[in-house]
Amino acid sequence: MTQPPFDPNELERRILDAVRRGASMQDIAELRPARMTSPEDAIGALKDGNARFFSGQATRPEADANQRRALIMGQTPFATVLACSDSRVPVEIVFDQGLGDLFVVRVAGNVVEGGVLGSLEYATEHLDVRLIVVMGHEGCGAVAAAMLPADQLAREPENLRHLITAIQPCVRDLPPIRDKKARMREAVLNNVRHQVAALRQQPVIQAAEARGQIRVIGAFYEIGSGAVDFLIEEEDLRP
């Protein structure tokens, strides 16, 4: 069943009333509802939020002081987003979500590695998220670097080379695409698909998906338009 629309104004009224009554921090925290009960609800919320963003109708749900008090005792994000560190990809803004809504993990090239995986496992096991989204983006520098000749990569710092090397297998066998922008998009999408596949092989994530707690999907953010394309079906996610 689809969740009813979340009304931030009603939440604000309830919290303000609780503050006036001298409610404790715990009481105020418990006023904040669990917004999503299924992966499908979470996907719908992200799609709706992005539609508001790219159409210029974003609500910018920035919490006021009273709403921030409701977050002091804990967090209840409904989705985790593994995104690139690129400064042009502000995840909460792109999905028009507020404080406490998304658990965001960012690393150049949205690569699944030790620290990232630990963060995603934490969100899955302890925050009861309903969705994990691996989101690449238009013009990703890390993916572009993975396509450079070996002699150019050799000049990069050691840790950066390690990160880029993790992306290289994802872009090694791209189809022959002459258009540079289209080829770059395909490279980013292929990296997303490979990172999704890597995540789904991890025991904690695999078990959560098997019991229906979460879904692991991909996404591509187009910087120019502000639109996010979602990779949800198995055919779209296959590397």
Secondary structure, 3 states (H helix, E strand, C coil): CCCCCCCHHHHHHHHHHHHHCCCCHHHHHCCCCCCCCCHHHHHHHHHHHHHHHHCCCCCCCCCCHHHHHCCCCCCCCCEEEEECCCCCCCHHHHCCCCCCCEEEEECHHHCCCHHHHHHHHHHHHHCCCCEEEEEEECCCHHHHHHCCCHHHHCCCCHHHHHHHHHHHHHCCCCCCCCCHHHHHHHHHHHHHHHHHHHHHCCHHHHHHHHCCCCEEEEEEECCCCCCEEEECCHHHHCC
